[in-house]
Amino acid sequence: MELQSTGHLLEEQLPEMMTELLATARDKMLCPAESQLTRSLLMEVIELRAHHWTPLEALTTQYYNRTIQKLTTT
């Protein structure tokens, strides 16, 4: 929820910074040196932005929760 409100606020107040931030996130997503956890978290941010910072569907949220839990416990 905090990520959604912060993302929405940043998108409104500093759109150029948000564009740069997402370009960096895309670059990190494609970098094989980044961990699976980092890529999963970045993908969630990208999806939230694609949904205009509104909550993701329950199944999508469950997917990220399970993925992050699995990646942090192994």
N, CA, C and O atoms as a Maestro MAE file, in Angstrom:
{
 s_m_m2io_version
 :::
 2.0.0
}

f_m_ct {
 s_m_title
 :::
 protein
 m_atom[296] {
  # First column is atom index #
  i_m_mmod_type
  r_m_x_coord
  r_m_y_coord
  r_m_z_coord
  i_m_residue_number
  s_m_chain_name
  s_m_pdb_residue_name
  s_m_pdb_atom_name
  i_m_atomic_number
  :::
  1 25 0.829 -1.193 0.000 1 A "MET " " N  " 7
  2 3 0.000 0.000 0.000 1 A "MET " " CA " 6
  3 2 0.876 1.260 0.000 1 A "MET " " C  " 6
  4 15 0.574 2.229 -0.697 1 A "MET " " O  " 8
  5 25 1.946 1.242 0.774 2 A "GLU " " N  " 7
  6 3 2.838 2.394 0.828 2 A "GLU " " CA " 6
  7 2 3.520 2.625 -0.516 2 A "GLU " " C  " 6
  8 15 3.686 3.765 -0.950 2 A "GLU " " O  " 8
  9 25 3.907 1.550 -1.159 3 A "LEU " " N  " 7
  10 3 4.539 1.653 -2.471 3 A "LEU " " CA " 6
  11 2 3.579 2.274 -3.475 3 A "LEU " " C  " 6
  12 15 3.983 3.096 -4.299 3 A "LEU " " O  " 8
  13 25 2.313 1.887 -3.411 4 A "GLN " " N  " 7
  14 3 1.322 2.431 -4.334 4 A "GLN " " CA " 6
  15 2 1.149 3.925 -4.123 4 A "GLN " " C  " 6
  16 15 1.130 4.680 -5.095 4 A "GLN " " O  " 8
  17 25 1.023 4.367 -2.889 5 A "SER " " N  " 7
  18 3 0.804 5.794 -2.644 5 A "SER " " CA " 6
  19 2 2.052 6.608 -2.970 5 A "SER " " C  " 6
  20 15 1.954 7.711 -3.506 5 A "SER " " O  " 8
  21 25 3.225 6.064 -2.646 6 A "THR " " N  " 7
  22 3 4.470 6.767 -2.968 6 A "THR " " CA " 6
  23 2 4.671 6.846 -4.477 6 A "THR " " C  " 6
  24 15 5.052 7.890 -5.007 6 A "THR " " O  " 8
  25 25 4.415 5.744 -5.161 7 A "GLY " " N  " 7
  26 3 4.545 5.730 -6.613 7 A "GLY " " CA " 6
  27 2 3.595 6.710 -7.273 7 A "GLY " " C  " 6
  28 15 3.977 7.439 -8.189 7 A "GLY " " O  " 8
  29 25 2.368 6.723 -6.808 8 A "HIS " " N  " 7
  30 3 1.369 7.637 -7.366 8 A "HIS " " CA " 6
  31 2 1.788 9.091 -7.138 8 A "HIS " " C  " 6
  32 15 1.697 9.917 -8.046 8 A "HIS " " O  " 8
  33 25 2.244 9.395 -5.933 9 A "LEU " " N  " 7
  34 3 2.673 10.754 -5.607 9 A "LEU " " CA " 6
  35 2 3.883 11.160 -6.452 9 A "LEU " " C  " 6
  36 15 3.925 12.270 -6.982 9 A "LEU " " O  " 8
  37 25 4.850 10.279 -6.576 10 A "LEU " " N  " 7
  38 3 6.035 10.569 -7.379 10 A "LEU " " CA " 6
  39 2 5.659 10.771 -8.844 10 A "LEU " " C  " 6
  40 15 6.188 11.657 -9.516 10 A "LEU " " O  " 8
  41 25 4.753 9.951 -9.322 11 A "GLU " " N  " 7
  42 3 4.285 10.070 -10.715 11 A "GLU " " CA " 6
  43 2 3.648 11.437 -10.955 11 A "GLU " " C  " 6
  44 15 3.857 12.045 -12.005 11 A "GLU " " O  " 8
  45 25 2.876 11.917 -9.990 12 A "GLU " " N  " 7
  46 3 2.210 13.219 -10.122 12 A "GLU " " CA " 6
  47 2 3.180 14.386 -9.958 12 A "GLU " " C  " 6
  48 15 3.167 15.330 -10.749 12 A "GLU " " O  " 8
  49 25 4.021 14.314 -8.926 13 A "GLN " " N  " 7
  50 3 4.864 15.447 -8.556 13 A "GLN " " CA " 6
  51 2 6.149 15.544 -9.381 13 A "GLN " " C  " 6
  52 15 6.586 16.642 -9.725 13 A "GLN " " O  " 8
  53 25 6.749 14.405 -9.695 14 A "LEU " " N  " 7
  54 3 8.039 14.387 -10.389 14 A "LEU " " CA " 6
  55 2 8.029 13.351 -11.515 14 A "LEU " " C  " 6
  56 15 8.728 12.341 -11.436 14 A "LEU " " O  " 8
  57 25 7.241 13.597 -12.557 15 A "PRO " " N  " 7
  58 3 7.112 12.592 -13.618 15 A "PRO " " CA " 6
  59 2 8.426 12.261 -14.323 15 A "PRO " " C  " 6
  60 15 8.628 11.121 -14.741 15 A "PRO " " O  " 8
  61 25 9.326 13.246 -14.462 16 A "GLU " " N  " 7
  62 3 10.606 12.971 -15.109 16 A "GLU " " CA " 6
  63 2 11.436 12.004 -14.275 16 A "GLU " " C  " 6
  64 15 12.086 11.106 -14.811 16 A "GLU " " O  " 8
  65 25 11.409 12.195 -12.951 17 A "MET " " N  " 7
  66 3 12.146 11.309 -12.069 17 A "MET " " CA " 6
  67 2 11.571 9.890 -12.126 17 A "MET " " C  " 6
  68 15 12.319 8.913 -12.092 17 A "MET " " O  " 8
  69 25 10.254 9.782 -12.213 18 A "MET " " N  " 7
  70 3 9.623 8.466 -12.300 18 A "MET " " CA " 6
  71 2 10.024 7.778 -13.598 18 A "MET " " C  " 6
  72 15 10.278 6.574 -13.605 18 A "MET " " O  " 8
  73 25 10.085 8.517 -14.681 19 A "THR " " N  " 7
  74 3 10.507 7.945 -15.958 19 A "THR " " CA " 6
  75 2 11.936 7.415 -15.861 19 A "THR " " C  " 6
  76 15 12.228 6.320 -16.341 19 A "THR " " O  " 8
  77 25 12.819 8.182 -15.246 20 A "GLU " " N  " 7
  78 3 14.207 7.751 -15.069 20 A "GLU " " CA " 6
  79 2 14.287 6.533 -14.150 20 A "GLU " " C  " 6
  80 15 15.043 5.598 -14.415 20 A "GLU " " O  " 8
  81 25 13.517 6.549 -13.086 21 A "LEU " " N  " 7
  82 3 13.500 5.437 -12.136 21 A "LEU " " CA " 6
  83 2 13.054 4.141 -12.813 21 A "LEU " " C  " 6
  84 15 13.656 3.088 -12.600 21 A "LEU " " O  " 8
  85 25 12.019 4.218 -13.612 22 A "LEU " " N  " 7
  86 3 11.532 3.024 -14.297 22 A "LEU " " CA " 6
  87 2 12.485 2.552 -15.386 22 A "LEU " " C  " 6
  88 15 12.575 1.352 -15.647 22 A "LEU " " O  " 8
  89 25 13.190 3.469 -16.020 23 A "ALA " " N  " 7
  90 3 14.207 3.062 -16.995 23 A "ALA " " CA " 6
  91 2 15.319 2.287 -16.286 23 A "ALA " " C  " 6
  92 15 15.816 1.289 -16.807 23 A "ALA " " O  " 8
  93 25 15.702 2.745 -15.110 24 A "THR " " N  " 7
  94 3 16.707 2.041 -14.318 24 A "THR " " CA " 6
  95 2 16.185 0.679 -13.887 24 A "THR " " C  " 6
  96 15 16.919 -0.309 -13.919 24 A "THR " " O  " 8
  97 25 14.919 0.624 -13.483 25 A "ALA " " N  " 7
  98 3 14.316 -0.656 -13.075 25 A "ALA " " CA " 6
  99 2 14.320 -1.638 -14.241 25 A "ALA " " C  " 6
  100 15 14.629 -2.814 -14.050 25 A "ALA " " O  " 8
  101 25 13.985 -1.180 -15.440 26 A "ARG " " N  " 7
  102 3 14.016 -2.064 -16.611 26 A "ARG " " CA " 6
  103 2 15.421 -2.587 -16.865 26 A "ARG " " C  " 6
  104 15 15.608 -3.769 -17.152 26 A "ARG " " O  " 8
  105 25 16.409 -1.705 -16.759 27 A "ASP " " N  " 7
  106 3 17.800 -2.137 -16.955 27 A "ASP " " CA " 6
  107 2 18.190 -3.201 -15.938 27 A "ASP " " C  " 6
  108 15 18.828 -4.193 -16.290 27 A "ASP " " O  " 8
  109 25 17.812 -3.002 -14.684 28 A "LYS " " N  " 7
  110 3 18.133 -3.967 -13.625 28 A "LYS " " CA " 6
  111 2 17.418 -5.293 -13.867 28 A "LYS " " C  " 6
  112 15 17.971 -6.359 -13.593 28 A "LYS " " O  " 8
  113 25 16.190 -5.227 -14.379 29 A "MET " " N  " 7
  114 3 15.424 -6.449 -14.652 29 A "MET " " CA " 6
  115 2 16.150 -7.339 -15.654 29 A "MET " " C  " 6
  116 15 16.076 -8.565 -15.576 29 A "MET " " O  " 8
  117 25 16.845 -6.719 -16.588 30 A "LEU " " N  " 7
  118 3 17.513 -7.460 -17.652 30 A "LEU " " CA " 6
  119 2 18.953 -7.832 -17.320 30 A "LEU " " C  " 6
  120 15 19.619 -8.508 -18.104 30 A "LEU " " O  " 8
  121 25 19.426 -7.398 -16.179 31 A "CYS " " N  " 7
  122 3 20.810 -7.657 -15.793 31 A "CYS " " CA " 6
  123 2 20.909 -9.030 -15.115 31 A "CYS " " C  " 6
  124 15 20.321 -9.238 -14.054 31 A "CYS " " O  " 8
  125 25 21.643 -9.959 -15.715 32 A "PRO " " N  " 7
  126 3 21.735 -11.302 -15.135 32 A "PRO " " CA " 6
  127 2 22.424 -11.327 -13.771 32 A "PRO " " C  " 6
  128 15 22.285 -12.296 -13.025 32 A "PRO " " O  " 8
  129 25 23.166 -10.268 -13.441 33 A "ALA " " N  " 7
  130 3 23.848 -10.238 -12.144 33 A "ALA " " CA " 6
  131 2 22.890 -9.933 -10.989 33 A "ALA " " C  " 6
  132 15 23.227 -10.168 -9.829 33 A "ALA " " O  " 8
  133 25 21.715 -9.418 -11.296 34 A "GLU " " N  " 7
  134 3 20.743 -9.112 -10.240 34 A "GLU " " CA " 6
  135 2 20.109 -10.399 -9.732 34 A "GLU " " C  " 6
  136 15 19.906 -11.347 -10.490 34 A "GLU " " O  " 8
  137 25 19.802 -10.417 -8.454 35 A "SER " " N  " 7
  138 3 19.192 -11.606 -7.856 35 A "SER " " CA " 6
  139 2 17.752 -11.761 -8.322 35 A "SER " " C  " 6
  140 15 17.128 -10.812 -8.795 35 A "SER " " O  " 8
  141 25 17.248 -12.961 -8.180 36 A "GLN " " N  " 7
  142 3 15.845 -13.215 -8.517 36 A "GLN " " CA " 6
  143 2 14.931 -12.383 -7.635 36 A "GLN " " C  " 6
  144 15 13.895 -11.905 -8.097 36 A "GLN " " O  " 8
  145 25 15.297 -12.205 -6.376 37 A "LEU " " N  " 7
  146 3 14.480 -11.398 -5.465 37 A "LEU " " CA " 6
  147 2 14.405 -9.956 -5.956 37 A "LEU " " C  " 6
  148 15 13.324 -9.368 -5.995 37 A "LEU " " O  " 8
  149 25 15.535 -9.391 -6.325 38 A "THR " " N  " 7
  150 3 15.546 -8.015 -6.832 38 A "THR " " CA " 6
  151 2 14.681 -7.898 -8.076 38 A "THR " " C  " 6
  152 15 13.887 -6.965 -8.198 38 A "THR " " O  " 8
  153 25 14.830 -8.838 -8.995 39 A "ARG " " N  " 7
  154 3 14.034 -8.782 -10.233 39 A "ARG " " CA " 6
  155 2 12.546 -8.944 -9.955 39 A "ARG " " C  " 6
  156 15 11.720 -8.309 -10.611 39 A "ARG " " O  " 8
  157 25 12.201 -9.781 -8.998 40 A "SER " " N  " 7
  158 3 10.794 -9.964 -8.643 40 A "SER " " CA " 6
  159 2 10.208 -8.681 -8.052 40 A "SER " " C  " 6
  160 15 9.098 -8.283 -8.407 40 A "SER " " O  " 8
  161 25 10.945 -8.040 -7.160 41 A "LEU " " N  " 7
  162 3 10.468 -6.793 -6.560 41 A "LEU " " CA " 6
  163 2 10.326 -5.689 -7.604 41 A "LEU " " C  " 6
  164 15 9.361 -4.926 -7.584 41 A "LEU " " O  " 8
  165 25 11.289 -5.610 -8.511 42 A "LEU " " N  " 7
  166 3 11.208 -4.607 -9.574 42 A "LEU " " CA " 6
  167 2 10.032 -4.876 -10.508 42 A "LEU " " C  " 6
  168 15 9.363 -3.944 -10.954 42 A "LEU " " O  " 8
  169 25 9.784 -6.137 -10.799 43 A "MET " " N  " 7
  170 3 8.646 -6.477 -11.662 43 A "MET " " CA " 6
  171 2 7.336 -6.056 -11.019 43 A "MET " " C  " 6
  172 15 6.431 -5.576 -11.703 43 A "MET " " O  " 8
  173 25 7.231 -6.233 -9.713 44 A "GLU " " N  " 7
  174 3 6.018 -5.812 -9.015 44 A "GLU " " CA " 6
  175 2 5.830 -4.299 -9.130 44 A "GLU " " C  " 6
  176 15 4.709 -3.832 -9.333 44 A "GLU " " O  " 8
  177 25 6.902 -3.537 -9.004 45 A "VAL " " N  " 7
  178 3 6.822 -2.080 -9.147 45 A "VAL " " CA " 6
  179 2 6.375 -1.711 -10.559 45 A "VAL " " C  " 6
  180 15 5.525 -0.839 -10.737 45 A "VAL " " O  " 8
  181 25 6.944 -2.370 -11.549 46 A "ILE " " N  " 7
  182 3 6.564 -2.092 -12.940 46 A "ILE " " CA " 6
  183 2 5.089 -2.410 -13.168 46 A "ILE " " C  " 6
  184 15 4.387 -1.653 -13.839 46 A "ILE " " O  " 8
  185 25 4.620 -3.517 -12.617 47 A "GLU " " N  " 7
  186 3 3.195 -3.863 -12.763 47 A "GLU " " CA " 6
  187 2 2.298 -2.856 -12.054 47 A "GLU " " C  " 6
  188 15 1.243 -2.488 -12.571 47 A "GLU " " O  " 8
  189 25 2.714 -2.410 -10.874 48 A "LEU " " N  " 7
  190 3 1.915 -1.406 -10.168 48 A "LEU " " CA " 6
  191 2 1.798 -0.128 -10.990 48 A "LEU " " C  " 6
  192 15 0.728 0.475 -11.069 48 A "LEU " " O  " 8
  193 25 2.889 0.273 -11.589 49 A "ARG " " N  " 7
  194 3 2.822 1.476 -12.424 49 A "ARG " " CA " 6
  195 2 1.913 1.255 -13.627 49 A "ARG " " C  " 6
  196 15 1.142 2.141 -13.997 49 A "ARG " " O  " 8
  197 25 2.001 0.085 -14.230 50 A "ALA " " N  " 7
  198 3 1.145 -0.223 -15.378 50 A "ALA " " CA " 6
  199 2 -0.335 -0.183 -14.993 50 A "ALA " " C  " 6
  200 15 -1.197 0.084 -15.830 50 A "ALA " " O  " 8
  201 25 -0.614 -0.452 -13.720 51 A "HIS " " N  " 7
  202 3 -1.992 -0.401 -13.217 51 A "HIS " " CA " 6
  203 2 -2.311 0.953 -12.601 51 A "HIS " " C  " 6
  204 15 -3.278 1.089 -11.853 51 A "HIS " " O  " 8
  205 25 -1.488 1.963 -12.921 52 A "HIS " " N  " 7
  206 3 -1.691 3.339 -12.451 52 A "HIS " " CA " 6
  207 2 -1.725 3.422 -10.930 52 A "HIS " " C  " 6
  208 15 -2.488 4.197 -10.354 52 A "HIS " " O  " 8
  209 25 -0.877 2.602 -10.282 53 A "TRP " " N  " 7
  210 3 -0.688 2.601 -8.831 53 A "TRP " " CA " 6
  211 2 -1.937 2.189 -8.060 53 A "TRP " " C  " 6
  212 15 -2.070 2.497 -6.876 53 A "TRP " " O  " 8
  213 25 -2.838 1.504 -8.724 54 A "THR " " N  " 7
  214 3 -3.987 0.933 -8.019 54 A "THR " " CA " 6
  215 2 -3.617 -0.491 -7.609 54 A "THR " " C  " 6
  216 15 -2.718 -1.093 -8.197 54 A "THR " " O  " 8
  217 25 -4.295 -1.024 -6.616 55 A "PRO " " N  " 7
  218 3 -3.945 -2.387 -6.163 55 A "PRO " " CA " 6
  219 2 -4.031 -3.404 -7.298 55 A "PRO " " C  " 6
  220 15 -4.920 -3.345 -8.148 55 A "PRO " " O  " 8
  221 25 -3.092 -4.327 -7.284 56 A "LEU " " N  " 7
  222 3 -3.096 -5.407 -8.263 56 A "LEU " " CA " 6
  223 2 -4.186 -6.409 -7.900 56 A "LEU " " C  " 6
  224 15 -4.674 -6.428 -6.770 56 A "LEU " " O  " 8
  225 25 -4.558 -7.236 -8.863 57 A "GLU " " N  " 7
  226 3 -5.551 -8.272 -8.596 57 A "GLU " " CA " 6
  227 2 -5.025 -9.202 -7.505 57 A "GLU " " C  " 6
  228 15 -3.816 -9.350 -7.326 57 A "GLU " " O  " 8
  229 25 -5.935 -9.812 -6.796 58 A "ALA " " N  " 7
  230 3 -5.567 -10.684 -5.674 58 A "ALA " " CA " 6
  231 2 -4.614 -11.796 -6.100 58 A "ALA " " C  " 6
  232 15 -3.647 -12.086 -5.396 58 A "ALA " " O  " 8
  233 25 -4.877 -12.420 -7.243 59 A "LEU " " N  " 7
  234 3 -4.005 -13.502 -7.700 59 A "LEU " " CA " 6
  235 2 -2.589 -13.012 -8.002 59 A "LEU " " C  " 6
  236 15 -1.617 -13.723 -7.749 59 A "LEU " " O  " 8
  237 25 -2.475 -11.812 -8.538 60 A "THR " " N  " 7
  238 3 -1.161 -11.249 -8.828 60 A "THR " " CA " 6
  239 2 -0.417 -10.943 -7.532 60 A "THR " " C  " 6
  240 15 0.771 -11.238 -7.407 60 A "THR " " O  " 8
  241 25 -1.112 -10.358 -6.583 61 A "THR " " N  " 7
  242 3 -0.514 -10.063 -5.290 61 A "THR " " CA " 6
  243 2 -0.079 -11.341 -4.594 61 A "THR " " C  " 6
  244 15 1.006 -11.394 -4.015 61 A "THR " " O  " 8
  245 25 -0.908 -12.364 -4.644 62 A "GLN " " N  " 7
  246 3 -0.552 -13.655 -4.042 62 A "GLN " " CA " 6
  247 2 0.688 -14.236 -4.716 62 A "GLN " " C  " 6
  248 15 1.555 -14.799 -4.047 62 A "GLN " " O  " 8
  249 25 0.771 -14.100 -6.024 63 A "TYR " " N  " 7
  250 3 1.938 -14.596 -6.757 63 A "TYR " " CA " 6
  251 2 3.210 -13.940 -6.226 63 A "TYR " " C  " 6
  252 15 4.181 -14.626 -5.906 63 A "TYR " " O  " 8
  253 25 3.202 -12.619 -6.135 64 A "TYR " " N  " 7
  254 3 4.397 -11.920 -5.654 64 A "TYR " " CA " 6
  255 2 4.705 -12.276 -4.208 64 A "TYR " " C  " 6
  256 15 5.869 -12.463 -3.853 64 A "TYR " " O  " 8
  257 25 3.688 -12.371 -3.376 65 A "ASN " " N  " 7
  258 3 3.917 -12.745 -1.976 65 A "ASN " " CA " 6
  259 2 4.559 -14.120 -1.871 65 A "ASN " " C  " 6
  260 15 5.512 -14.304 -1.114 65 A "ASN " " O  " 8
  261 25 4.044 -15.089 -2.625 66 A "ARG " " N  " 7
  262 3 4.614 -16.446 -2.611 66 A "ARG " " CA " 6
  263 2 6.037 -16.451 -3.156 66 A "ARG " " C  " 6
  264 15 6.925 -17.088 -2.588 66 A "ARG " " O  " 8
  265 25 6.248 -15.745 -4.250 67 A "THR " " N  " 7
  266 3 7.570 -15.705 -4.872 67 A "THR " " CA " 6
  267 2 8.588 -15.085 -3.923 67 A "THR " " C  " 6
  268 15 9.677 -15.629 -3.742 67 A "THR " " O  " 8
  269 25 8.246 -13.966 -3.324 68 A "ILE " " N  " 7
  270 3 9.168 -13.293 -2.415 68 A "ILE " " CA " 6
  271 2 9.428 -14.159 -1.190 68 A "ILE " " C  " 6
  272 15 10.562 -14.247 -0.720 68 A "ILE " " O  " 8
  273 25 8.391 -14.792 -0.677 69 A "GLN " " N  " 7
  274 3 8.579 -15.679 0.475 69 A "GLN " " CA " 6
  275 2 9.515 -16.822 0.114 69 A "GLN " " C  " 6
  276 15 10.422 -17.153 0.879 69 A "GLN " " O  " 8
  277 25 9.298 -17.422 -1.046 70 A "LYS " " N  " 7
  278 3 10.137 -18.550 -1.485 70 A "LYS " " CA " 6
  279 2 11.595 -18.098 -1.664 70 A "LYS " " C  " 6
  280 15 12.519 -18.815 -1.281 70 A "LYS " " O  " 8
  281 25 11.791 -16.938 -2.231 71 A "LEU " " N  " 7
  282 3 13.138 -16.450 -2.501 71 A "LEU " " CA " 6
  283 2 13.872 -16.011 -1.231 71 A "LEU " " C  " 6
  284 15 15.103 -16.005 -1.199 71 A "LEU " " O  " 8
  285 25 13.143 -15.652 -0.212 72 A "THR " " N  " 7
  286 3 13.779 -15.200 1.020 72 A "THR " " CA " 6
  287 2 13.968 -16.311 2.037 72 A "THR " " C  " 6
  288 15 14.667 -16.127 3.034 72 A "THR " " O  " 8
  289 25 13.348 -17.469 1.796 73 A "THR " " N  " 7
  290 3 13.485 -18.562 2.754 73 A "THR " " CA " 6
  291 2 14.383 -19.683 2.246 73 A "THR " " C  " 6
  292 15 14.647 -20.636 2.979 73 A "THR " " O  " 8
  293 25 14.852 -19.590 1.020 74 A "THR " " N  " 7
  294 3 15.718 -20.655 0.487 74 A "THR " " CA " 6
  295 2 17.163 -20.253 0.493 74 A "THR " " C  " 6
  296 15 18.022 -21.031 0.079 74 A "THR " " O  " 8
  :::
 }
 m_bond[295] {
  # First column is bond index #
  i_m_from
  i_m_to
  i_m_order
  :::
  1 1 2 1
  2 2 3 1
  3 3 4 2
  4 3 5 1
  5 5 6 1
  6 6 7 1
  7 7 8 2
  8 7 9 1
  9 9 10 1
  10 10 11 1
  11 11 12 2
  12 11 13 1
  13 13 14 1
  14 14 15 1
  15 15 16 2
  16 15 17 1
  17 17 18 1
  18 18 19 1
  19 19 20 2
  20 19 21 1
  21 21 22 1
  22 22 23 1
  23 23 24 2
  24 23 25 1
  25 25 26 1
  26 26 27 1
  27 27 28 2
  28 27 29 1
  29 29 30 1
  30 30 31 1
  31 31 32 2
  32 31 33 1
  33 33 34 1
  34 34 35 1
  35 35 36 2
  36 35 37 1
  37 37 38 1
  38 38 39 1
  39 39 40 2
  40 39 41 1
  41 41 42 1
  42 42 43 1
  43 43 44 2
  44 43 45 1
  45 45 46 1
  46 46 47 1
  47 47 48 2
  48 47 49 1
  49 49 50 1
  50 50 51 1
  51 51 52 2
  52 51 53 1
  53 53 54 1
  54 54 55 1
  55 55 56 2
  56 55 57 1
  57 57 58 1
  58 58 59 1
  59 59 60 2
  60 59 61 1
  61 61 62 1
  62 62 63 1
  63 63 64 2
  64 63 65 1
  65 65 66 1
  66 66 67 1
  67 67 68 2
  68 67 69 1
  69 69 70 1
  70 70 71 1
  71 71 72 2
  72 71 73 1
  73 73 74 1
  74 74 75 1
  75 75 76 2
  76 75 77 1
  77 77 78 1
  78 78 79 1
  79 79 80 2
  80 79 81 1
  81 81 82 1
  82 82 83 1
  83 83 84 2
  84 83 85 1
  85 85 86 1
  86 86 87 1
  87 87 88 2
  88 87 89 1
  89 89 90 1
  90 90 91 1
  91 91 92 2
  92 91 93 1
  93 93 94 1
  94 94 95 1
  95 95 96 2
  96 95 97 1
  97 97 98 1
  98 98 99 1
  99 99 100 2
  100 99 101 1
  101 101 102 1
  102 102 103 1
  103 103 104 2
  104 103 105 1
  105 105 106 1
  106 106 107 1
  107 107 108 2
  108 107 109 1
  109 109 110 1
  110 110 111 1
  111 111 112 2
  112 111 113 1
  113 113 114 1
  114 114 115 1
  115 115 116 2
  116 115 117 1
  117 117 118 1
  118 118 119 1
  119 119 120 2
  120 119 121 1
  121 121 122 1
  122 122 123 1
  123 123 124 2
  124 123 125 1
  125 125 126 1
  126 126 127 1
  127 127 128 2
  128 127 129 1
  129 129 130 1
  130 130 131 1
  131 131 132 2
  132 131 133 1
  133 133 134 1
  134 134 135 1
  135 135 136 2
  136 135 137 1
  137 137 138 1
  138 138 139 1
  139 139 140 2
  140 139 141 1
  141 141 142 1
  142 142 143 1
  143 143 144 2
  144 143 145 1
  145 145 146 1
  146 146 147 1
  147 147 148 2
  148 147 149 1
  149 149 150 1
  150 150 151 1
  151 151 152 2
  152 151 153 1
  153 153 154 1
  154 154 155 1
  155 155 156 2
  156 155 157 1
  157 157 158 1
  158 158 159 1
  159 159 160 2
  160 159 161 1
  161 161 162 1
  162 162 163 1
  163 163 164 2
  164 163 165 1
  165 165 166 1
  166 166 167 1
  167 167 168 2
  168 167 169 1
  169 169 170 1
  170 170 171 1
  171 171 172 2
  172 171 173 1
  173 173 174 1
  174 174 175 1
  175 175 176 2
  176 175 177 1
  177 177 178 1
  178 178 179 1
  179 179 180 2
  180 179 181 1
  181 181 182 1
  182 182 183 1
  183 183 184 2
  184 183 185 1
  185 185 186 1
  186 186 187 1
  187 187 188 2
  188 187 189 1
  189 189 190 1
  190 190 191 1
  191 191 192 2
  192 191 193 1
  193 193 194 1
  194 194 195 1
  195 195 196 2
  196 195 197 1
  197 197 198 1
  198 198 199 1
  199 199 200 2
  200 199 201 1
  201 201 202 1
  202 202 203 1
  203 203 204 2
  204 203 205 1
  205 205 206 1
  206 206 207 1
  207 207 208 2
  208 207 209 1
  209 209 210 1
  210 210 211 1
  211 211 212 2
  212 211 213 1
  213 213 214 1
  214 214 215 1
  215 215 216 2
  216 215 217 1
  217 217 218 1
  218 218 219 1
  219 219 220 2
  220 219 221 1
  221 221 222 1
  222 222 223 1
  223 223 224 2
  224 223 225 1
  225 225 226 1
  226 226 227 1
  227 227 228 2
  228 227 229 1
  229 229 230 1
  230 230 231 1
  231 231 232 2
  232 231 233 1
  233 233 234 1
  234 234 235 1
  235 235 236 2
  236 235 237 1
  237 237 238 1
  238 238 239 1
  239 239 240 2
  240 239 241 1
  241 241 242 1
  242 242 243 1
  243 243 244 2
  244 243 245 1
  245 245 246 1
  246 246 247 1
  247 247 248 2
  248 247 249 1
  249 249 250 1
  250 250 251 1
  251 251 252 2
  252 251 253 1
  253 253 254 1
  254 254 255 1
  255 255 256 2
  256 255 257 1
  257 257 258 1
  258 258 259 1
  259 259 260 2
  260 259 261 1
  261 261 262 1
  262 262 263 1
  263 263 264 2
  264 263 265 1
  265 265 266 1
  266 266 267 1
  267 267 268 2
  268 267 269 1
  269 269 270 1
  270 270 271 1
  271 271 272 2
  272 271 273 1
  273 273 274 1
  274 274 275 1
  275 275 276 2
  276 275 277 1
  277 277 278 1
  278 278 279 1
  279 279 280 2
  280 279 281 1
  281 281 282 1
  282 282 283 1
  283 283 284 2
  284 283 285 1
  285 285 286 1
  286 286 287 1
  287 287 288 2
  288 287 289 1
  289 289 290 1
  290 290 291 1
  291 291 292 2
  292 291 293 1
  293 293 294 1
  294 294 295 1
  295 295 296 2
  :::
 }
}
